[in-house]
Structures are given as C-alpha cells and as structure tokens.
Amino acid sequence: MRYPSSVTPASPDPRAIESLLAFWRDAGVEGSFEDTPVDRTLTQPKPEVRPMTRVLATVEAAPDYSGGIAEAKALATGAADLDALKAAIASFQGCSLRNEGARQAVFARGNPKAEVMIIGEAPGADEDAQGEPFVGRAGRLLDRMLAAAGLTGNVFITNTVFWRPPGNRNPSPQEQAVCAPFVERAIALVNPRLLLLAGAAPAKAILKQPEGILALRGKWFEWRAEEGGLVIPVMPTLHPAFLLRQPQAKKKAWADLLALTARLESPGDATLKPKL
C-alpha cells in the first residue's frame, strides 16, 4: 500500500488519516482490504465439526423505522406550505438522530420559489448551532460557487436528514428513509426546475444508484415523486466539504454547475416547464 507523503506507517498523522478516510468516504467507498495480504487461493483444511450443545447469542435488532416513516408521510402530507413543513419536522419524533446530541432540527434556507433545489447530506456542527444548512466552511464555498454561476437567490437548500449525526458520521439509509417524506414534500412545495445533489449520500438516497459520486457526478437523471407524478431532472455533484479537502476537484464541480445553468437557460429544453 502506498501512503501519501503526510502518512507513513512510522509516523501517522491523525489529521492526514482523517482527511484520507473522508476522501474515500465522499468518493463512495464503503469497504477496505485488510492490513496484511491474504492468499485466498490457498485451500484450508475444513474445521472439525463438533455436535452443538447450546449456543447463546445476543443479536442487536436494527431499529424499526416503519412506524416513523408512516408518521412522517402523514405529517408531510398535511403540511400546506414550507413553514408548516418546517414545524412538522421540528415536532417529528420518529428519527433517532434527534435524540443523539443534536441541538435542533435543521430544515432549509434559500428562495422558496427557486428554480434550483440543492440537497446535501446532513447538518454539521455549524448548521446544528445556527439552525440552517450549509452555513459553515463548506456552505460558504458553496455560496461563492453559486454566486460565480449566477445562481444567487435562485436556490433552495436542504439535506436528506434534519438532525446532526453524532461525530458528523454519514446518515444511515434508515435515517434517510424516515426523513424522505419530508424531503419529497419540500421538493413538491418548492417545485424547482432542477435538482442538484451535493455528495454521495444524497445521490444514493435520492437516485437509488449503487455507484459512487465520482461515477455519478455531472450526469443527468430523473427524480420521480412517489405520488403526484412530479418528474424533475437531477444532477449529482461533489460535496463542497470534499472540495475543501481536494481543491483539485473544484474544476469538476464547476463544470457541473455550468452544465446545470446551461440547462436552466436552455429555451428548447422540454423538461423545464414553467413554474406553477
């Protein structure tokens, strides 16, 4: 295994290791090889099978989110506008993240009539403190990129989950699923022309695609609402936090933004219907 110049087996730097792990996480890598090589072609003798006497095992059951999803759908459906949806999310008890150290629910910011809706991963420390998404270093970078692309004031920003995961870990698929009815209702209420997914976690949650973000970014897909027949073009792109760790990838994210604005401005694109 080759190590970056800042990380060697003799003198590991925890900050460099953390940055490296975050790089692979944002790239969609979910597993790794073992530290030592294993010859998997070597045939091992079969272990001796002894009669089983009594085996006691304790298996921790995964949380059951079915009730929470049903409750989220009912609350989301009953929200007539974004203010009502924000209040519904704040009152929702069905996501375990709200009881794992989060200060408050973090819903959204931006223009409620925007043509572009951006969906990120989850609130971080700054977002948890201020109650709005993308307000830390990554958010400030996102705002600068949006301004350069001429999208200031024409975006609405939210996340796949509304409470900060402990330790800024990735939200689990179950946590995203229980928040999904609120995300879908937000999309329906804003009715944007285009969706931009920032990072691997929202790309997988919204598009149900197994590939990593580096394979998905810059490509156009379609998001279809479970109810109502709403269909919106959607593009995944790199998360601004990833760009802070890997500045050389900014040109890829910038190319994605340019493609998005070009499609937004294209008069001949039949998918871009007038806003209701």
Residue pairs with C-beta under 8 A, 6 or more apart in sequence:
3 9
4 16
4 20
6 13
6 16
7 13
7 16
7 17
7 20
19 245
22 241
22 242
22 245
23 242
23 245
23 246
24 32
25 170
25 200
26 199
26 200
26 213
26 238
26 239
26 241
26 242
26 245
27 200
27 212
27 213
27 214
28 200
28 204
28 211
28 212
28 213
28 214
28 215
29 212
62 174
63 96
63 174
65 94
65 174
65 175
65 177
65 178
67 94
68 92
68 93
68 94
68 95
68 178
69 94
69 177
69 178
69 180
69 181
71 92
71 93
71 94
72 92
72 94
72 178
72 179
72 180
72 181
72 182
73 181
75 88
75 89
75 91
75 92
75 181
75 182
76 85
76 88
76 181
76 182
76 184
76 185
77 181
77 185
78 84
78 88
79 85
79 87
79 88
79 185
79 189
81 189
82 108
82 112
82 186
82 189
82 190
85 107
85 182
85 185
85 186
85 189
86 105
86 107
86 108
88 182
89 105
89 107
89 162
89 182
90 104
90 105
90 107
92 98
92 105
92 182
94 178
95 161
95 162
95 163
95 175
95 178
95 179
96 175
97 161
97 162
97 163
97 164
97 165
97 171
97 175
98 105
98 163
100 163
100 165
100 166
101 164
101 166
102 123
102 128
102 163
102 164
103 128
103 129
103 164
104 128
104 131
105 131
105 162
105 163
106 123
106 127
106 128
106 131
106 132
106 133
106 159
106 162
106 163
106 164
107 133
107 158
107 162
108 132
108 133
108 156
108 157
108 158
108 186
109 132
109 133
109 134
109 135
109 156
109 157
110 118
110 155
110 156
110 157
111 153
111 154
111 155
111 156
112 156
112 189
112 190
113 190
113 275
114 153
114 154
114 155
114 156
114 190
114 192
115 154
115 192
115 193
115 194
115 264
115 275
116 151
116 154
116 155
116 156
116 192
116 193
116 194
116 195
116 196
116 260
116 264
117 155
117 156
117 157
117 158
117 186
117 187
117 190
117 192
117 194
117 195
117 196
118 134
118 142
118 155
118 156
118 157
118 158
118 195
118 196
118 197
118 198
119 157
119 158
119 159
119 160
119 183
119 195
119 196
119 197
119 198
119 202
119 206
120 133
120 134
120 157
120 158
120 159
120 160
120 198
120 199
120 202
120 239
121 159
121 160
121 161
121 170
121 171
121 198
121 199
121 200
121 201
121 202
121 239
122 159
122 160
122 161
122 163
122 164
122 165
122 168
122 170
122 171
122 201
123 133
123 159
123 161
123 162
123 163
123 164
124 136
124 138
124 164
124 168
125 136
125 164
125 168
126 135
126 136
126 137
126 139
127 133
127 134
127 135
127 136
127 139
127 164
128 163
128 164
133 139
133 157
133 158
133 159
134 142
134 143
134 157
134 240
137 241
137 244
138 239
138 240
138 241
138 243
138 244
139 240
141 240
141 243
141 244
142 157
142 198
142 240
143 152
145 240
145 253
145 254
145 257
146 152
146 155
146 257
148 254
148 257
149 254
149 257
149 258
149 260
149 261
150 261
151 257
151 261
156 186
156 190
156 192
158 183
158 186
159 202
160 171
160 176
160 179
160 180
160 183
160 201
160 202
160 205
160 206
161 171
161 175
161 176
161 179
162 179
162 182
165 171
165 175
170 201
171 201
173 204
173 205
176 201
176 205
177 205
180 205
183 206
184 225
184 226
187 195
187 223
187 225
187 230
187 232
188 225
188 228
188 230
191 230
191 275
191 276
192 232
193 232
193 233
193 264
193 272
193 273
193 275
194 232
194 233
194 234
194 235
194 260
194 263
194 264
194 272
195 206
195 223
195 232
195 233
195 234
195 235
196 234
196 235
196 236
196 237
196 256
196 260
197 203
197 206
197 207
197 234
197 235
197 236
197 237
198 237
198 238
198 239
198 240
199 213
199 236
199 238
199 239
199 241
199 242
200 212
200 213
200 239
202 236
203 209
203 213
203 216
203 236
204 210
206 223
206 234
207 216
207 221
207 223
207 234
207 236
209 216
209 221
213 236
213 237
213 238
213 239
213 242
216 236
217 235
217 236
217 237
217 238
217 252
217 253
217 256
218 235
218 236
218 237
218 252
218 255
218 256
218 259
219 235
219 236
220 233
220 234
220 235
220 263
221 233
221 234
221 235
221 236
222 231
222 232
222 233
222 234
223 231
223 232
223 233
223 234
224 230
224 231
225 231
231 271
233 263
233 271
233 272
235 256
235 259
235 260
237 252
237 253
237 256
237 257
238 249
238 252
238 253
238 256
240 253
242 249
243 249
243 250
243 253
263 269
263 272
264 272
266 272
